[in-house]
Amino acid sequence: MIPFKLSEELIAQVEQLIEEKKDTVLLELLEELHYADLAEIIDELNLDEATYIIKLLDSEKTSDILTEVDDDIREKILENLSAKEIAEEIDELDTDDAADIISELPEERKQEVISELEDKEHAKEIVELLRYDEDSAGGLMAKELVKVNENWNVLTCVKEMRKQAEEVTRVHSIYVVDDDDILKGRLSLKDLLTTSTRTNISDVYIPKVDYVNVGDKAEDVAKVMSKYDLEAIPVVDEMKRLVGRITIDDIVDVIREEAEKDYQLAAGITQDVEADDSIWQLTRARLPWLFLGLLGGIGAAAIMEGFDKMLESYSILFFFTPLIAAMAGNVGVQSSAIIVQGLANDDIKGSINNRLWKEMLLAMLNGIALAIILFIVVAIWKNDPIAALAISASLVVVIIVAGIIGTFIPLFLDKRGIDPAIATGPFITTSNDIFGILIYFLIAKLIIGI
């Protein structure tokens, strides 16, 4: 299979066919493309052109396209469709994707679309999913699954599975429940095929099964599925009744969104924004951390002013101020990045004190190695061993303090339920710059004696 590659020529061809209303030729061009590729094309078209394609193609395909297009574009497309047209798209989707799209609609519009759904059982399940928080297991799950009763025999089980499988796009697992829908375990397809048709399911099912609760956080679900390499996981309610299942494609979306959010926080962007958002939105997202950086710079300048007499006598110290600030910021970001990554992967074990002690030893080794090199360079370059000692000794202490701060802050934020990714960006850099400069001049004053 040749990978799809979006080109300007293809977009121009599609736009021309739409303008000339050559529907037959346009359908021939698009019908063999995967819905994810079609979503890429639609993302490049204007609203009228995108809506034209959605109305032209069959709902079975366009429903999947709507799940893939950019959120802002989907919102505008849906505004151009009637409630009945949206309902036709929703009827083709699994309940989880259908609920995601309906949740984006205004409240009044939601009711109109739901009332237009032909499959009332499908509508009922979507309404049930809308009750859950979108960042919970309940908000991620789909109602489509294959489940069998522990009291059935193998023959009855196979018949019932055939009926249920018609409503499921892909069968990942077969879940076993009792008469009250309580999750009991899972069924191996191999055991099902190799067992007598008269055998009861209760005699062959596997009681050990990983599951999550409807109220569990999406991030926690992702950790469980990642840890145990699961393609799907069942979801139960407070009474342990089987209510849905979450598949790996939903979790990949969660992981991607979380990574994007953490990356933006690390870069000093406080809101979820994209490159094509308005200037006002981008400004609001960036300005708070830039303002923090401004305050940090003013603070650093104020600290330097307090040591003006020493700088007059030892101007060499001034020229190494950027080096000290940069090393403090870099070490702090390195330490915090490792801790944040460990927290995200649930790899951080043990007490905070042990983690701080380990980071302090690591920072000390790095600091001493770098300080030796710096001492040799400054002593030879400036022929001033006292200044070289002051600068290099300061560097060791600054690196140790920066490592401790970079380790402690994300751990502290995580304990308080705050996203520790905040600590990998301008916050940690600015704080370490200020502490680094203050420590630098205090130690230099102590050694030089001015």
PELINZI-V359258 format. One record per residue. N is the residue number from 1. OMEGA is omega in whole degrees, 0 to 359 (NA if undefined). Layout:
# PELINZI-V359258
n = <N:N>
omega = <OMEGA:OMEGA>
This chain:
# PELINZI-V359258
n = <1:2:3:4:5:6:7:8:9:10:11:12:13:14:15:16:17:18:19:20:21:22:23:24:25:26:27:28:29:30:31:32:33:34:35:36:37:38:39:40:41:42:43:44:45:46:47:48:49:50:51:52:53:54:55:56:57:58:59:60:61:62:63:64:65:66:67:68:69:70:71:72:73:74:75:76:77:78:79:80:81:82:83:84:85:86:87:88:89:90:91:92:93:94:95:96:97:98:99:100:101:102:103:104:105:106:107:108:109:110:111:112:113:114:115:116:117:118:119:120:121:122:123:124:125:126:127:128:129:130:131:132:133:134:135:136:137:138:139:140:141:142:143:144:145:146:147:148:149:150:151:152:153:154:155:156:157:158:159:160:161:162:163:164:165:166:167:168:169:170:171:172:173:174:175:176:177:178:179:180:181:182:183:184:185:186:187:188:189:190:191:192:193:194:195:196:197:198:199:200:201:202:203:204:205:206:207:208:209:210:211:212:213:214:215:216:217:218:219:220:221:222:223:224:225:226:227:228:229:230:231:232:233:234:235:236:237:238:239:240:241:242:243:244:245:246:247:248:249:250:251:252:253:254:255:256:257:258:259:260:261:262:263:264:265:266:267:268:269:270:271:272:273:274:275:276:277:278:279:280:281:282:283:284:285:286:287:288:289:290:291:292:293:294:295:296:297:298:299:300:301:302:303:304:305:306:307:308:309:310:311:312:313:314:315:316:317:318:319:320:321:322:323:324:325:326:327:328:329:330:331:332:333:334:335:336:337:338:339:340:341:342:343:344:345:346:347:348:349:350:351:352:353:354:355:356:357:358:359:360:361:362:363:364:365:366:367:368:369:370:371:372:373:374:375:376:377:378:379:380:381:382:383:384:385:386:387:388:389:390:391:392:393:394:395:396:397:398:399:400:401:402:403:404:405:406:407:408:409:410:411:412:413:414:415:416:417:418:419:420:421:422:423:424:425:426:427:428:429:430:431:432:433:434:435:436:437:438:439:440:441:442:443:444:445:446:447:448:449:450>
omega = <179:181:179:177:180:181:178:180:180:179:180:179:179:180:180:180:177:181:181:178:176:187:182:180:180:178:178:181:188:191:182:183:175:183:177:176:177:177:176:179:182:178:182:182:174:187:181:180:179:179:179:181:180:181:182:184:179:183:180:180:184:178:177:178:182:178:185:184:177:184:182:179:178:180:181:178:181:177:181:180:176:178:180:180:177:179:178:177:183:181:183:187:169:187:182:179:179:180:179:182:181:181:180:183:172:187:181:180:178:183:180:182:181:180:181:181:182:181:185:177:176:180:180:180:178:179:178:180:181:180:185:174:184:180:178:177:177:179:180:192:171:181:182:177:177:179:180:181:182:182:179:168:186:181:177:180:181:179:181:179:179:179:184:184:178:182:185:181:181:181:179:184:175:184:181:180:174:184:180:181:176:180:181:182:181:184:177:178:178:179:181:183:186:182:178:182:181:182:177:179:181:181:186:184:181:185:181:179:176:179:176:179:182:183:180:179:180:180:179:177:180:180:180:182:178:182:185:177:183:173:178:179:179:179:180:176:184:180:181:174:180:183:181:177:179:181:187:181:177:181:176:178:179:181:180:181:179:179:178:180:180:179:179:177:179:180:179:177:191:181:178:183:178:186:183:174:182:178:180:179:180:179:180:181:186:191:183:181:176:177:176:178:177:179:178:178:178:178:179:179:179:179:180:179:180:179:185:181:179:179:178:182:182:183:179:180:181:186:180:178:178:180:180:181:181:180:178:180:182:180:179:180:178:182:182:180:179:181:180:177:179:178:180:181:180:181:182:180:176:185:177:181:179:180:179:180:178:181:179:178:179:180:180:179:178:182:180:179:180:182:178:179:181:180:180:182:184:181:180:184:185:181:183:184:179:178:179:179:181:182:183:177:178:182:180:182:180:181:179:180:180:178:179:179:180:178:187:187:179:177:179:180:180:178:181:178:179:182:183:180:177:186:181:186:183:180:183:180:182:181:180:176:183:179:181:181:179:179:180:184:178:181:178:179:180:183:184:177:178:NA>
